[in-house]
Structure formats: C-alpha cells, structure tokens
Amino acid sequence: MFGLGFWEILMIALVVIIFVPPRKLPNFFYRLGSIYGELRAMNRNVRRVMRSIERDLNDAETRERKPDAGRADTGAASPGDYRQENDRTPPAAAETAEAPPPADRE
C-alpha cells in the first residue's frame, strides 16, 4: 500500500490521533475514504484514456504499414523512395530549367 511499511503507517496513525480530536475522527476518515475513492476513479480514467490513445496509435501504425488496396502499383519509385535510398532530394524541375532573361522595362 503506497510502499509504506508497518512502522510508517503506525506513525501516521499516531499523528492523526494526536492532531485530530476524537469527535472529528469519523468525519476525518469518511473524507479520507472519499478522497481515496476519487483518486482511484481518476487513476482508472487516466489508464482508460492511455489505453485508448495507445490503441489509436497502434491502429494508425498498422494502417501506415498496410499498402493501399485502391492504388495501382505502377512499379515506379515514389519521391519518398528516392530520398530514402539516396539520402538527398532530387533537384526540382524549376531549379534545373534555365529562366528566360528578364525583359527590359523602359
């Protein structure tokens, strides 16, 4: 239970008995129990959300790994394949084509 041993729990109990008057002990333990219950509920919600996020990420990774069924495979390499194999991007068509000389404006 929270990594507390017998002696730690005993010390906490003694501090509670010393500082909380006997007539307020039932209310104190009731509130302590409700706080504990709320913490457990929040923990359950966080775990559920984390599992949901993990499931969504796994689904997204699975979809990325599967090839598209509707796409026809032409056998041509995509630009992404070229970059992965050659570790650099191919020159763009605009960079390789010579630009026409600027027109004189007078």
C-alpha positions as a Markdown table, in Angstrom:
| # | Residue | x | y | z |
|---|---|---|---|---|
| 1 | Met | 0.0 | 0.0 | 0.0 |
| 2 | Phe | 1.9 | 3.1 | -1.4 |
| 3 | Gly | 5.2 | 1.4 | -0.4 |
| 4 | Leu | 4.6 | 2.1 | 3.3 |
| 5 | Gly | 5.6 | -0.4 | 5.9 |
| 6 | Phe | 4.0 | -1.1 | 9.3 |
| 7 | Trp | 6.0 | 1.5 | 11.2 |
| 8 | Glu | 5.3 | 4.3 | 8.8 |
| 9 | Ile | 1.5 | 3.5 | 9.0 |
| 10 | Leu | 1.8 | 3.4 | 12.8 |
| 11 | Met | 3.5 | 6.8 | 12.9 |
| 12 | Ile | 0.8 | 8.3 | 10.6 |
| 13 | Ala | -1.9 | 6.9 | 12.8 |
| 14 | Leu | -0.3 | 8.3 | 15.9 |
| 15 | Val | -0.1 | 11.8 | 14.3 |
| 16 | Val | -3.7 | 11.6 | 13.3 |
| 17 | Ile | -4.8 | 10.5 | 16.7 |
| 18 | Ile | -2.8 | 13.4 | 18.3 |
| 19 | Phe | -3.9 | 16.2 | 16.0 |
| 20 | Val | -7.5 | 15.2 | 15.2 |
| 21 | Pro | -9.9 | 15.4 | 18.1 |
| 22 | Pro | -11.8 | 12.1 | 18.8 |
| 23 | Arg | -15.2 | 13.6 | 17.9 |
| 24 | Lys | -13.9 | 14.6 | 14.4 |
| 25 | Leu | -12.3 | 11.2 | 13.7 |
| 26 | Pro | -15.3 | 9.6 | 11.9 |
| 27 | Asn | -15.7 | 12.6 | 9.6 |
| 28 | Phe | -12.0 | 12.7 | 9.0 |
| 29 | Phe | -11.9 | 9.0 | 8.0 |
| 30 | Tyr | -15.0 | 9.5 | 5.9 |
| 31 | Arg | -13.4 | 12.3 | 4.0 |
| 32 | Leu | -10.1 | 10.4 | 3.7 |
| 33 | Gly | -12.0 | 7.4 | 2.2 |
| 34 | Ser | -13.9 | 9.6 | -0.3 |
| 35 | Ile | -10.6 | 11.3 | -1.4 |
| 36 | Tyr | -9.1 | 7.9 | -1.8 |
| 37 | Gly | -12.1 | 6.8 | -3.9 |
| 38 | Glu | -11.8 | 9.9 | -6.1 |
| 39 | Leu | -8.1 | 9.3 | -6.6 |
| 40 | Arg | -8.8 | 5.7 | -7.6 |
| 41 | Ala | -11.5 | 6.8 | -10.1 |
| 42 | Met | -9.1 | 9.4 | -11.6 |
| 43 | Asn | -6.5 | 6.7 | -11.9 |
| 44 | Arg | -8.9 | 4.4 | -13.7 |
| 45 | Asn | -9.9 | 7.2 | -16.1 |
| 46 | Val | -6.3 | 8.1 | -16.9 |
| 47 | Arg | -5.5 | 4.4 | -17.5 |
| 48 | Arg | -8.5 | 4.1 | -19.8 |
| 49 | Val | -7.6 | 7.2 | -21.8 |
| 50 | Met | -3.9 | 6.0 | -22.1 |
| 51 | Arg | -5.1 | 2.6 | -23.3 |
| 52 | Ser | -7.4 | 4.3 | -25.8 |
| 53 | Ile | -4.5 | 6.5 | -27.1 |
| 54 | Glu | -2.2 | 3.5 | -27.3 |
| 55 | Arg | -4.9 | 1.6 | -29.3 |
| 56 | Asp | -5.4 | 4.6 | -31.6 |
| 57 | Leu | -1.6 | 4.9 | -32.2 |
| 58 | Asn | -1.3 | 1.2 | -32.9 |
| 59 | Asp | -4.2 | 1.3 | -35.4 |
| 60 | Ala | -2.6 | 4.3 | -37.1 |
| 61 | Glu | 0.8 | 2.5 | -37.3 |
| 62 | Thr | -1.0 | -0.6 | -38.7 |
| 63 | Arg | -2.8 | 1.5 | -41.4 |
| 64 | Glu | 0.5 | 3.1 | -42.4 |
| 65 | Arg | 2.2 | -0.3 | -42.8 |
| 66 | Lys | -0.6 | -1.7 | -45.0 |
| 67 | Pro | -0.4 | -0.8 | -48.7 |
| 68 | Asp | -3.4 | 1.0 | -50.2 |
| 69 | Ala | -5.7 | -1.5 | -51.8 |
| 70 | Gly | -7.2 | 1.0 | -54.2 |
| 71 | Arg | -3.9 | 2.3 | -55.5 |
| 72 | Ala | -2.5 | 0.7 | -58.6 |
| 73 | Asp | 1.2 | -0.2 | -58.3 |
| 74 | Thr | 3.0 | 1.1 | -61.4 |
| 75 | Gly | 6.4 | -0.1 | -60.2 |
| 76 | Ala | 7.7 | 3.5 | -60.4 |
| 77 | Ala | 9.6 | 4.7 | -57.3 |
| 78 | Ser | 7.9 | 7.5 | -55.4 |
| 79 | Pro | 9.8 | 10.6 | -54.4 |
| 80 | Gly | 10.0 | 9.3 | -50.8 |
| 81 | Asp | 11.7 | 6.1 | -52.0 |
| 82 | Tyr | 14.3 | 8.1 | -53.9 |
| 83 | Arg | 15.1 | 10.2 | -50.8 |
| 84 | Gln | 15.4 | 7.2 | -48.6 |
| 85 | Glu | 17.7 | 5.4 | -51.0 |
| 86 | Asn | 20.0 | 8.3 | -52.0 |
| 87 | Asp | 19.8 | 10.3 | -48.7 |
| 88 | Arg | 19.2 | 13.5 | -50.7 |
| 89 | Thr | 16.3 | 15.1 | -52.5 |
| 90 | Pro | 16.3 | 15.2 | -56.3 |
| 91 | Pro | 16.6 | 18.6 | -57.9 |
| 92 | Ala | 13.3 | 20.3 | -58.6 |
| 93 | Ala | 12.4 | 21.0 | -62.2 |
| 94 | Ala | 12.3 | 24.7 | -61.6 |
| 95 | Glu | 15.9 | 24.7 | -60.4 |
| 96 | Thr | 17.3 | 22.8 | -63.4 |
| 97 | Ala | 15.4 | 24.7 | -66.1 |
| 98 | Glu | 17.0 | 27.9 | -67.2 |
| 99 | Ala | 15.0 | 31.0 | -66.5 |
| 100 | Pro | 14.3 | 33.3 | -69.5 |
| 101 | Pro | 16.3 | 36.6 | -69.4 |
| 102 | Pro | 14.4 | 39.5 | -67.8 |
| 103 | Ala | 12.6 | 41.8 | -70.2 |
| 104 | Asp | 13.9 | 45.4 | -70.4 |
| 105 | Arg | 11.4 | 47.8 | -69.0 |
| 106 | Glu | 11.8 | 51.4 | -70.3 |
